[in-house]
């Protein structure tokens, strides 16, 4: 493997023309996976007002804490980013060993797949918490703050606790760095921090989302009692494989001996690989559409009303405050995972308390996933970044929103199937404003526009290199009078784009 690339040190005295330029300037010196975005200084007509619902942490109000957090972020930024992989668990396993194996201090539920992992993790967390279990949740990437990735009892850990956890393990990280060919990566250190924070809490159960793949993912030093595999489609093909079957082989590595596997609906080839792995390790399999699933769903105000079939029976009249058929399927997967964790199944056919289940699902939120952040015109954020996610988002918009005309704002990463994403959105976008986020991985707007013109035609494509300008342009188009009075805006293409837009539109 080639030598690890070094990140430049950040300029200590940047003087950008405004705050948006500052965030772009800052990101040229930092790992994109540590994007802690500052809100733009412009007063956009798109300002959304006070935050509502799920709160994503802003920068610490205390200047000393903020400086300390930035110092930790910069130290993490000097390591390999999440897109730089070495297929080995040797470094993270060595670190866990020297830390006293904190990941074995609690049972865990491990989640992989291509789409729906974070939403499913949030649902599992809500259900476990409703049954009075103390939970730890580890998800990635973050929307706005790196502290989001590690949650206790449904809330991101505080900046102070994040800093303390990093400082606690830092000496041991340095010890492992000195013994290995490559230093521990950004994601490996964060994973160790999560496992240590969960043990310190302590939690009753950890809900852990893989970063990428499964077998060689840093999270895979746990032996989870329940392995969850959400729908698989093509993404990260340069690292995980070019077919669903190959990708399934990598992701099935989280299935451990005697575990229960909760399997969402999958392509046939992918399902075959996972079932074979389950047989090899004597794991029990629960399949969506067979042992559990969605019996019915209908659109409701603010979400959807569902009847779910769990491993132990039916759960009628479950309100889910999230839009889209894919979220109903995520809910069924989450319910089956929690039932499996509690030992519910063919041998113990009983349902969980229906009132608790209903209450838990009614409390679920998933920021950046079909999230409405403004009205008049309506602005929706969705972090779809691959064709499968884009198709689900397009179907959801058509079902849940009565837009007379929809304007897209799309900023994507250059390592994604951008054409596939654009093709998925083409039927629902009247026009698309292509832009870029401040990540180093962001696709050049002109390059993105060239592909968009091939998909949409030149008359339906507008280029705005700055995200704040792109939002302004899209809202202007949506505010046109006459037949377009019911127009809306969908901001999509990347988690980074959604995170920055969320701040620019007044959320946190």
LUMPA-251709 format. One line per 8 residues: their letters; for each residue x, z, y of C-alpha. Coordinates in steps of 0.25 Angstrom, whole numbers, plus 5000, padded with zeros to 4 digits. Each point is the difference from the previous one (the first is absolute). Example, Ala and Ser with C-alpha at 12.3 -4.5 7.8 and 13.67 -1.06 7.14 Angstrom:
BEGIN
as> 5049/5031/4982 ~ 5006/4998/5014 $
% end
This chain:
BEGIN
xxxxxxxx> 5000/5000/5000 ~ 5005/4997/5014 ~ 5004/5011/5010 ~ 4989/5007/5006 ~ 4997/4995/5014 ~ 5002/5009/5012 ~ 4990/5002/5011 ~ 5005/5000/5014 $
xxxxxxxx> 4999/5013/5008 ~ 4988/5001/5010 ~ 5003/4997/5014 ~ 4999/5014/5007 ~ 4996/4995/5013 ~ 4990/4988/4998 ~ 4994/4995/5013 ~ 4988/4991/4995 $
xxxxxxxx> 4991/4994/5011 ~ 4988/5008/4994 ~ 4997/5008/4987 ~ 4996/4989/4992 ~ 5014/4994/5002 ~ 5006/5013/4997 ~ 4993/5001/4986 ~ 5006/4986/4997 $
xxxxxxxx> 5013/5004/5006 ~ 5001/5012/4991 ~ 4996/4993/4988 ~ 5011/4990/5000 ~ 5009/5012/4998 ~ 4992/5008/4989 ~ 4995/4998/4986 ~ 4987/4993/5001 $
xxxxxxxx> 4994/5011/4990 ~ 5003/5011/5011 ~ 4991/4993/5010 ~ 4995/5011/5009 ~ 4993/4992/5010 ~ 4998/5004/5014 ~ 4987/4996/5007 ~ 5001/4988/5010 $
xxxxxxxx> 5000/5004/5015 ~ 4990/4989/5004 ~ 4985/5005/5002 ~ 4994/4990/4990 ~ 4985/4997/5002 ~ 5001/5002/4985 ~ 5002/5015/5002 ~ 4991/5007/4990 $
xxxxxxxx> 4998/5014/5005 ~ 5003/5013/4993 ~ 5004/5000/4986 ~ 4989/5002/4989 ~ 5000/5004/4985 ~ 5013/5000/4993 ~ 5012/5005/5009 ~ 5014/4993/4998 $
xxxxxxxx> 5011/5009/5006 ~ 5005/4996/5014 ~ 5014/5004/5005 ~ 5002/5015/5001 ~ 4996/5006/5013 ~ 5012/5009/5000 ~ 5012/4993/5005 ~ 5010/5008/4991 $
xxxxxxxx> 4991/4997/4988 ~ 4999/4985/5004 ~ 5015/4999/5002 ~ 5003/5006/4986 ~ 4990/4991/4993 ~ 5007/4988/5007 ~ 5013/5005/4995 ~ 4995/5000/4986 $
xxxxxxxx> 4993/4987/5001 ~ 5014/4994/5005 ~ 5007/5006/4988 ~ 4990/4994/4991 ~ 5001/4987/5007 ~ 5015/4999/4996 ~ 4996/4999/4986 ~ 4995/4988/4991 $
xxxxxxxx> 4986/4996/5004 ~ 4988/4999/4991 ~ 5002/4985/4998 ~ 5015/5002/4995 ~ 4999/5004/4985 ~ 5010/5004/4989 ~ 4992/5000/4987 ~ 5005/5014/4996 $
xxxxxxxx> 4994/5014/5000 ~ 5014/5006/4998 ~ 5002/5005/5015 ~ 4986/5006/5002 ~ 5001/5006/4986 ~ 5013/5007/5003 ~ 4994/5005/5013 ~ 4988/5006/4993 $
xxxxxxxx> 5009/5006/4990 ~ 5009/5007/5011 ~ 4987/5004/5007 ~ 4995/5007/4988 ~ 4990/4989/4996 ~ 4989/5004/5010 ~ 4992/4988/4995 ~ 4997/5008/4987 $
xxxxxxxx> 4994/5012/5007 ~ 4986/4994/5000 ~ 4992/4990/4993 ~ 4998/4986/5006 ~ 4992/4987/5001 ~ 5009/4988/5002 ~ 4994/4987/5006 ~ 5005/4986/5000 $
xxxxxxxx> 4994/4986/5002 ~ 5000/4989/5010 ~ 4988/5004/5009 ~ 4992/5012/5003 ~ 5011/5011/4996 ~ 4999/5008/5013 ~ 4985/5000/5001 ~ 4999/5004/4985 $
xxxxxxxx> 5010/5011/5003 ~ 4992/5005/5011 ~ 4987/5000/4992 ~ 5007/5007/4988 ~ 5006/5011/5010 ~ 4986/5002/5006 ~ 4993/5002/4987 ~ 5011/5010/4995 $
xxxxxxxx> 4999/5007/5013 ~ 4985/5001/4999 ~ 5002/5007/4987 ~ 5009/5011/5007 ~ 5014/4995/4995 ~ 5011/5000/5010 ~ 5005/4985/5001 ~ 5013/4993/5004 $
xxxxxxxx> 4999/4985/5003 ~ 5012/4990/5001 ~ 4996/4986/5005 ~ 5007/4989/5007 ~ 5002/4993/5009 ~ 4995/5008/5012 ~ 4991/4995/5011 ~ 5007/5006/5012 $
xxxxxxxx> 5008/5012/4996 ~ 5010/5002/4988 ~ 4994/5015/4999 ~ 4987/4993/4995 ~ 5006/4997/4987 ~ 5001/5015/4995 ~ 4986/5007/5001 ~ 4996/5014/4996 $
xxxxxxxx> 4985/5003/4998 ~ 4996/4987/5006 ~ 5008/5001/5012 ~ 5014/4994/5004 ~ 5011/5011/5000 ~ 5004/5004/5014 ~ 5012/4995/5007 ~ 5006/5014/4999 $
xxxxxxxx> 4998/5000/4985 ~ 5005/4986/4998 ~ 5013/5003/5007 ~ 5002/5013/4993 ~ 4998/4993/4986 ~ 5010/4990/5004 ~ 5010/5010/5004 ~ 4998/5008/4988 $
xxxxxxxx> 5004/4989/4991 ~ 5010/4993/5009 ~ 5012/5007/4994 ~ 4996/4996/4986 ~ 4997/4986/5004 ~ 5015/4999/5006 ~ 5005/5005/4986 ~ 4993/4989/4993 $
xxxxxxxx> 5004/4990/5010 ~ 5015/5004/4997 ~ 4998/4998/4985 ~ 4993/4986/5000 ~ 5004/4986/5002 ~ 4989/4999/5010 ~ 4994/5011/5009 ~ 4986/5004/4998 $
xxxxxxxx> 4990/4991/5007 ~ 4990/5003/5010 ~ 4988/5000/4990 ~ 5008/5008/4990 ~ 5003/5011/5010 ~ 4985/5000/5005 ~ 4996/5001/4986 ~ 5009/5012/4997 $
xxxxxxxx> 4994/5007/5013 ~ 4986/4998/4995 ~ 5003/5006/4987 ~ 5007/5011/5006 ~ 4989/5003/5010 ~ 4990/5000/4989 ~ 5007/5010/4992 ~ 5003/5009/5012 $
xxxxxxxx> 4985/5000/5004 ~ 4997/5001/4988 ~ 4990/4990/4996 ~ 4990/5000/4988 ~ 5002/4985/4999 ~ 5007/4988/5006 ~ 4994/4987/5002 ~ 5012/4990/5001 $
xxxxxxxx> 5000/4985/5004 ~ 5011/4992/4996 ~ 5008/4992/5010 ~ 5002/4987/4993 ~ 4998/4997/4985 ~ 5001/5011/4991 ~ 5011/5001/4990 ~ 5012/5001/5010 $
xxxxxxxx> 4992/5006/5011 ~ 5006/5013/5005 ~ 4987/5007/4998 ~ 5001/4998/4985 ~ 5008/5012/4997 ~ 4986/5007/4998 ~ 4993/5001/4986 ~ 4986/4998/5005 $
xxxxxxxx> 4988/5005/4992 ~ 4992/4988/5006 ~ 5005/4987/5003 ~ 4991/4991/5009 ~ 5002/4985/5001 ~ 4992/4993/5011 ~ 4998/4985/5000 ~ 5012/4992/4999 $
xxxxxxxx> 5003/4987/5007 ~ 5012/4992/5005 ~ 5008/5008/5010 ~ 5015/5003/5001 ~ 5002/4989/4990 ~ 5015/4999/5003 ~ 5002/5014/4995 ~ 4989/5002/4990 $
xxxxxxxx> 4997/4987/4994 ~ 4993/4987/5002 ~ 4988/5002/4991 ~ 4990/5011/4999 ~ 5005/5002/4986 ~ 5014/5002/5005 ~ 4996/5009/5011 ~ 4991/5008/4990 $
xxxxxxxx> 5013/5003/4991 ~ 5007/5006/5012 ~ 4987/5008/5005 ~ 4997/5005/4986 ~ 5013/5008/5000 ~ 4992/5012/5006 ~ 4992/5002/4987 ~ 5006/5012/4993 $
xxxxxxxx> 4999/5005/4986 ~ 4986/5006/4997 ~ 4995/4998/5014 ~ 4987/4994/5003 ~ 5000/4986/5007 ~ 4989/4997/5010 ~ 5000/4985/5000 ~ 4992/4992/5011 $
xxxxxxxx> 4995/4986/4998 ~ 5013/4991/4997 ~ 5003/4986/4997 ~ 5000/4998/4985 ~ 5015/4998/4998 ~ 5003/5012/5009 ~ 4990/5009/4992 ~ 5006/4996/4987 $
xxxxxxxx> 5014/5004/5004 ~ 4995/5014/5005 ~ 4992/5002/4987 ~ 5012/4997/4992 ~ 5008/5010/5008 ~ 4989/5011/4998 ~ 5000/4998/4985 ~ 5016/5001/5000 $
xxxxxxxx> 4999/5014/5006 ~ 4987/5005/4994 ~ 4993/5000/5013 ~ 4985/5000/5001 ~ 4994/4989/5008 ~ 4987/5000/5009 ~ 4996/4986/5004 ~ 4992/4996/5012 $
xxxxxxxx> 4988/4992/4995 ~ 5001/5007/4987 ~ 5001/5015/5001 ~ 4997/5001/5014 ~ 4996/4992/5012 ~ 4991/4997/5012 ~ 4985/4999/4995 ~ 4994/4997/5013 $
xxxxxxxx> 5003/4999/5015 ~ 4993/4996/5013 ~ 5004/4999/5014 ~ 4997/5013/5008 ~ 5002/5004/5015 ~ 5014/5004/5001 ~ 5004/4996/4986 ~ 4993/4998/4987 $
xxxxxxxx> 4991/5007/4990 ~ 5005/5000/4985 ~ 4997/5004/4986 ~ 5013/5002/4992 ~ 5002/5001/4986 ~ 5010/5010/4996 ~ 5007/5004/4987 ~ 4990/5011/4998 $
xxxxxxxx> 4987/4993/5005 ~ 4993/4995/5013 ~ 5001/5004/5014 ~ 4989/4995/5008 ~ 4998/4999/5015 ~ 5015/5002/5004 ~ 5002/4996/5015 ~ 5013/4994/5003 $
xxxxxxxx> 5004/4998/5015 ~ 5008/4988/4997 ~ 4997/4986/5000 ~ 5001/4989/4989 ~ 4998/4999/4985 ~ 5015/5002/4998 ~ 4998/5014/5006 ~ 4989/5003/4990 $
xxxxxxxx> 5009/4996/4989 ~ 5011/5009/5005 ~ 4990/5011/5000 ~ 4997/4998/4986 ~ 5014/5000/4996 ~ 5003/5013/5008 ~ 4988/5007/4993 ~ 5005/4996/4987 $
xxxxxxxx> 5014/5005/5003 ~ 4995/5013/5004 ~ 4991/5001/4988 ~ 5012/4997/4991 ~ 5008/5011/5008 ~ 4989/5010/4996 ~ 4999/4995/4986 ~ 4987/4993/5001 $
xxxxxxxx> 4998/4989/4990 ~ 4995/4995/4987 ~ 5003/5013/4994 ~ 4994/5009/5011 ~ 4989/4992/5005 ~ 4995/5007/5013 ~ 4999/4996/5014 ~ 5007/5007/5012 $
xxxxxxxx> 4991/5008/5009 ~ 4992/4989/5007 ~ 4999/5007/5013 ~ 5015/5002/5001 ~ 5003/4986/4997 ~ 4990/4995/5010 ~ 5006/5009/5011 ~ 5014/4996/4997 $
xxxxxxxx> 4997/4985/5000 ~ 4992/5002/5013 ~ 5013/5006/5007 ~ 5009/4989/4996 ~ 5007/4991/5011 ~ 5011/4990/4999 ~ 5007/4997/5013 ~ 5003/4985/5002 $
xxxxxxxx> 4991/4995/4989 ~ 4988/4994/5007 ~ 5001/5010/5011 ~ 4991/4998/5012 ~ 5008/5004/5012 ~ 4991/4995/5011 ~ 4986/4995/5004 ~ 4995/4989/5009 $
xxxxxxxx> 5007/4992/4995 ~ 5002/5006/4987 ~ 5015/5000/4996 ~ 5003/5003/4985 ~ 5014/5003/4994 ~ 5004/4996/4986 ~ 5014/5001/4994 ~ 4998/4988/4990 $
xxxxxxxx> 5014/4994/4998 ~ 4998/4992/4988 ~ 4990/4989/4995 ~ 4993/5010/4991 ~ 4998/5010/5011 ~ 4996/4989/5010 ~ 4989/4995/4991 ~ 4994/5014/4998 $
xxxxxxxx> 5001/5002/5015 ~ 4993/4986/5003 ~ 4989/5003/4990 ~ 4998/5014/5006 ~ 4999/4995/5014 ~ 4989/4990/4996 ~ 4993/5011/4993 ~ 5001/5012/5009 $
xxxxxxxx> 5000/4994/5014 ~ 4990/4990/5007 ~ 5010/4993/5009 ~ 4995/4987/5006 ~ 5015/4996/5002 ~ 5013/5007/4995 ~ 5013/4999/5007 ~ 5012/5003/4992 $
xxxxxxxx> 5013/5007/5004 ~ 5011/4998/4990 ~ 5014/5005/4999 ~ 5007/4999/4987 ~ 5013/5003/4993 ~ 5009/4989/4997 ~ 5001/5004/4985 ~ 4986/4998/4998 $
xxxxxxxx> 4991/4988/4995 ~ 4995/4997/5014 ~ 4993/4987/4996 ~ 4992/5007/4990 ~ 4996/5011/5010 ~ 4996/4990/5010 ~ 4992/4991/4990 ~ 4992/5013/4996 $
xxxxxxxx> 4996/5002/5014 ~ 4998/4986/5005 ~ 4985/4999/4996 ~ 4997/5013/5008 ~ 5009/4998/5012 ~ 4994/4991/5011 ~ 5014/5001/5007 ~ 5013/5008/4997 $
xxxxxxxx> 5010/5005/5009 ~ 5013/5001/4993 ~ 5010/5011/5005 ~ 5011/5009/4995 ~ 5002/5015/4999 ~ 5013/5007/5003 ~ 5005/5001/4986 ~ 5013/4993/4997 $
xxxxxxxx> 4993/4993/4988 ~ 4989/4994/5009 ~ 4999/4985/4999 ~ 5003/4992/5012 ~ 4987/4997/5008 ~ 5004/4985/5001 ~ 5003/4999/4985 ~ 4987/5007/4997 $
xxxxxxxx> 4992/4991/5010 ~ 5006/4987/4993 ~ 4994/5005/4987 ~ 4987/5004/5007 ~ 4998/4987/5006 ~ 5001/4993/4986 ~ 4989/5009/4995 ~ 4991/5001/5012 $
xxxxxxxx> 5003/4988/5009 ~ 5007/5001/5013 ~ 4987/5002/5008 ~ 4997/5014/4993 ~ 5014/5006/5001 ~ 5006/5007/5012 ~ 5014/5006/5001 ~ 5003/5013/5007 $
xxxxxxxx> 5013/5006/4997 ~ 4997/5014/5005 ~ 4990/5008/4992 ~ 4993/5006/5013 ~ 4998/4986/5005 ~ 4995/4995/4987 ~ 4989/5011/5000 ~ 4997/4997/5014 $
xxxxxxxx> 4998/4985/4997 ~ 4992/5003/4988 ~ 4991/5010/5007 ~ 4998/4990/5012 ~ 4996/4989/4990 ~ 4990/5010/4993 ~ 4994/5004/5014 ~ 4995/4986/5003 $
xxxxxxxx> 4986/4999/5003 ~ 4988/4992/4994 ~ 5000/4997/4986 ~ 5012/5009/4997 ~ 4995/5013/5006 ~ 5001/5006/4986 ~ 5015/4996/4998 ~ 5010/5010/4994 $
xxxxxxxx> 5015/5001/4998 ~ 5007/5003/4987 ~ 5015/5004/5001 ~ 5007/4998/4987 ~ 5012/4994/4992 ~ 5009/5013/4999 ~ 5000/5015/5000 ~ 5010/4999/5012 $
xxxxxxxx> 4991/4991/5008 ~ 4988/5010/4997 ~ 5008/5012/5004 ~ 5005/4995/5013 ~ 4986/4994/5003 ~ 4994/5014/4997 ~ 5008/5006/5011 ~ 4998/4989/5010 $
xxxx> 4985/5001/4998 ~ 5001/5015/5003 ~ 5000/5006/4986 ~ 5009/5013/5001 $
% end
